[in-house]
Amino acid sequence: MIYFMATSAKHKRAKPAQKAEAAFSRRTITLPRALEASVEKIAGKQQFSAFAARALEHEIQRERIAEWLEERLERLGPIPSEATAFAEAAWRKGAR
């Protein structure tokens, strides 16, 4: 169980303040300045880590979907062009 620690002003010692729902780790990453500025503009400096975490989760999801599609392609073969055309037309119709 992870606890956040709070100091008592009276006793100047740490005591458990609240239980944390998940453990976090700290990482250092190198970003182009323009990307950093874009994230700060969207999320603000205070929410930078939360924005980055969501972006990483999204990328992991994309990777898993790509793996799933590749497995299906290996097992079932290529998708017929008629099916692809049908799906693209349905997607474009729904996107309006």
BATORKE-681509 format. One record per residue (C-alpha): residue number from 1; x negated, y negated, z; residue in one letter. Coordinates in steps of 0.05 Angstrom, whole numbers. Each point is the difference from the previous one (the first is absolute). Layout:
BEGIN
[pagu NUM,[X,Y,Z],'a']
...
END
This chain:
BEGIN
[pagu 1,[0,0,0],'m']
[pagu 2,[-27,-69,-18],'i']
[pagu 3,[11,-59,45],'y']
[pagu 4,[-9,-74,-13],'f']
[pagu 5,[-37,-31,58],'m']
[pagu 6,[21,-65,34],'a']
[pagu 7,[-39,-36,53],'t']
[pagu 8,[32,-21,65],'s']
[pagu 9,[-14,-73,14],'a']
[pagu 10,[4,14,74],'k']
[pagu 11,[-49,59,2],'h']
[pagu 12,[-40,-12,-64],'k']
[pagu 13,[2,73,-18],'r']
[pagu 14,[30,39,-58],'a']
[pagu 15,[64,38,9],'k']
[pagu 16,[45,38,-49],'p']
[pagu 17,[49,-49,-31],'a']
[pagu 18,[39,40,-50],'q']
[pagu 19,[-4,65,-38],'k']
[pagu 20,[-22,-5,-73],'a']
[pagu 21,[41,37,-51],'e']
[pagu 22,[-61,15,-45],'a']
[pagu 23,[-74,-3,5],'a']
[pagu 24,[-35,-51,-45],'f']
[pagu 25,[-71,-5,-24],'s']
[pagu 26,[-39,-60,-24],'r']
[pagu 27,[-35,1,-68],'r']
[pagu 28,[-41,-51,-37],'t']
[pagu 29,[15,-7,-74],'i']
[pagu 30,[-30,-45,-54],'t']
[pagu 31,[50,-37,-43],'l']
[pagu 32,[-6,-50,-56],'p']
[pagu 33,[16,-69,28],'r']
[pagu 34,[56,-10,-49],'a']
[pagu 35,[34,64,24],'l']
[pagu 36,[-8,-21,72],'e']
[pagu 37,[31,-68,-15],'a']
[pagu 38,[58,33,-36],'s']
[pagu 39,[15,46,58],'v']
[pagu 40,[-4,-58,50],'e']
[pagu 41,[46,-41,-43],'k']
[pagu 42,[52,56,-1],'i']
[pagu 43,[-8,29,69],'a']
[pagu 44,[-35,-53,40],'g']
[pagu 45,[-64,8,40],'k']
[pagu 46,[37,31,59],'q']
[pagu 47,[31,55,-42],'q']
[pagu 48,[-60,17,-44],'f']
[pagu 49,[-12,68,32],'s']
[pagu 50,[73,20,-4],'a']
[pagu 51,[2,-20,-73],'f']
[pagu 52,[-63,40,-14],'a']
[pagu 53,[28,61,37],'a']
[pagu 54,[63,-2,-42],'r']
[pagu 55,[-42,-7,-64],'a']
[pagu 56,[-42,61,20],'l']
[pagu 57,[62,41,16],'e']
[pagu 58,[29,-19,-67],'h']
[pagu 59,[-64,21,-36],'e']
[pagu 60,[-1,67,37],'i']
[pagu 61,[72,11,-22],'q']
[pagu 62,[-18,-16,-73],'r']
[pagu 63,[-59,50,4],'e']
[pagu 64,[46,55,28],'r']
[pagu 65,[51,-12,-55],'i']
[pagu 66,[-55,3,-53],'a']
[pagu 67,[-25,66,29],'e']
[pagu 68,[71,28,1],'w']
[pagu 69,[11,-21,-73],'l']
[pagu 70,[-66,30,-21],'e']
[pagu 71,[17,66,34],'e']
[pagu 72,[68,1,-35],'r']
[pagu 73,[-33,-15,-67],'l']
[pagu 74,[-49,58,9],'e']
[pagu 75,[55,48,21],'r']
[pagu 76,[56,-21,-48],'l']
[pagu 77,[-38,-31,-58],'g']
[pagu 78,[11,-68,-31],'p']
[pagu 79,[67,-35,5],'i']
[pagu 80,[37,2,-67],'p']
[pagu 81,[0,-67,-36],'s']
[pagu 82,[76,1,-3],'e']
[pagu 83,[4,3,76],'a']
[pagu 84,[-51,-56,7],'t']
[pagu 85,[39,-44,-49],'a']
[pagu 86,[65,14,37],'f']
[pagu 87,[-31,-17,67],'a']
[pagu 88,[-32,-64,-27],'e']
[pagu 89,[66,-23,-30],'a']
[pagu 90,[37,14,65],'a']
[pagu 91,[-53,-38,40],'w']
[pagu 92,[3,-60,-46],'r']
[pagu 93,[76,-1,2],'k']
[pagu 94,[-1,2,76],'g']
[pagu 95,[-54,-54,5],'a']
[pagu 96,[45,-54,-30],'r']
END
